[in-house]
Amino acid sequence: MRISDRLRNAPVSGIRKMFDLASSDSVNLSLGEPDVRPPEEALKGMNDAAMKGMNGYGPTPGIMPLREAVASRYAEHGIAAENVMITPSGTTALMMITQSIVNPGDETLIPSPGFVVYGPHTALAGGKAIEYRLTDDFQPDTDDIQRKITKNTKAVFLNFPSNPTGGVLGEEAFKAVRDIAADKDITIISDEVYEPFVYGGKHRTFMAEDNTVVVNGFSKMMAVTGWRLGFITAGKEAIVDITKMAYHMCACPNTPAQHGILGAMPSVNAYLDDVRSIYRKRRDLITSRINSIDGMRMEAPKGAFYAFPEFSYDVTSEEFAMRLAKNGLICVPGSAFGAYGEGHLRFSYAADEDKISRGMDILENIAKEMRS
Ligand SMILES: Cc1ncc(COP(=O)(O)O)c(C=O)c1O
């Protein structure tokens, strides 16, 4: 088969590369995969739906009761069911959005360090992604954004709470990005899939803003990464347009899984309170272990479930991550998240405390070897 140039030139995710290196006995802190149990109502709801025969195609933008349930969760931001579409995962939602708005030659601005799909998705739509810097406290560097805007800039991606940094968006940066985008008529694509996981400060959503598309999902929210369900909120016309793209990409989201999520929506806040307290303990553990290592440093992450420490050894993040992998600890080099991620490693703490402790023992030993 002769594959397209678009696909040939698309990079393989650096996260997947590290994951593929993991052997069965290594401590794998590389994947952002919640290890907690999904809500019981979700499991029961999906099974019941499948058993009752709800196994056929559904509406392209998702079943109406779930669109309504999502809308009512975010009603304070002016969201109605027509502003919501259910998608077959957050990843697919991002792909649908880029395919819907990027023309060949258009540019997007993507965070660096930032999640790995925004650049390739832009390129697969024929556009060009330009990295903008996050500041040392993991906020968007708005001067850098301003400098990198050209007449071709179509959209700016934001991701808060952030993968890989764990940063949460502050008020000042929120307003600055919103104003720049409005001034230059640039669409904001705000990836908020870690919205439920904020430990300090508050989550600022772009849901209520004009010319903005928000991506969220159930993978992380309800620990159902394999169910492949996400959602988009946007203006009503944008939802109609993206639905047209969704039809061509996937026809509709998974029907029984949508019924499962619907069953869990009424009690999801109580579920999330429990999950947040589990992650918060793990966050505190990994932060204190890393900060006790000479030559490594991090602030306690305010959100998501990633630690993104800086190191001051004379190696690249890829060399460091490879050396850890050979010694049984899998993490992701900061460089996998863009040019401004170098000098960092990313560890997921969606893993139990014993696993985190064993991983940190390996990190401590290798860090000691590197200093001697
Ligand atoms: C920032 C971010 N956005 C989107 C996704 C996609 O999630 P999913 O496709 O499972 O909904 C991920 C997954 O790791 C992520 O970290």
The ligand as an SDF file (V2000), in Angstrom:
LIG
                    3D

 16 16  0  0  0  0  0  0  0  0999 V2000
   -4.8850   16.4300   27.3720 C   0  0  0  0  0  0  0  0  0  0  0  0
   -5.6140   15.2610   26.7980 C   0  0  0  0  0  0  0  0  0  0  0  0
   -6.5990   15.4880   25.9290 N   0  0  0  0  0  0  0  0  0  0  0  0
   -7.2920   14.4900   25.3670 C   0  0  0  0  0  0  0  0  0  0  0  0
   -7.0050   13.1780   25.6900 C   0  0  0  0  0  0  0  0  0  0  0  0
   -7.7940   12.1220   24.9980 C   0  0  0  0  0  0  0  0  0  0  0  0
   -8.5550   11.3440   25.8460 O   0  0  0  0  0  0  0  0  0  0  0  0
   -9.6050   10.3000   25.2650 P   0  0  0  0  0  0  0  0  0  0  0  0
   -9.3480   10.1280   23.8250 O   0  0  0  0  0  0  0  0  0  0  0  0
   -9.3650    9.0430   26.0290 O   0  0  0  0  0  0  0  0  0  0  0  0
  -10.9410   10.8960   25.5540 O   0  0  0  0  0  0  0  0  0  0  0  0
   -5.9680   12.8890   26.5770 C   0  0  0  0  0  0  0  0  0  0  0  0
   -5.5960   11.5060   26.8740 C   0  0  0  0  0  0  0  0  0  0  0  0
   -4.6070   11.1960   27.4840 O   0  0  0  0  0  0  0  0  0  0  0  0
   -5.2590   13.9580   27.1610 C   0  0  0  0  0  0  0  0  0  0  0  0
   -4.2700   13.7580   28.0270 O   0  0  0  0  0  0  0  0  0  0  0  0
  1  2  1  0
  2  3  1  0
  2 15  2  0
  3  4  2  0
  4  5  1  0
  5  6  1  0
  5 12  2  0
  6  7  1  0
  7  8  1  0
  8  9  2  0
  8 10  1  0
  8 11  1  0
 12 13  1  0
 12 15  1  0
 13 14  2  0
 15 16  1  0
M  END
$$$$
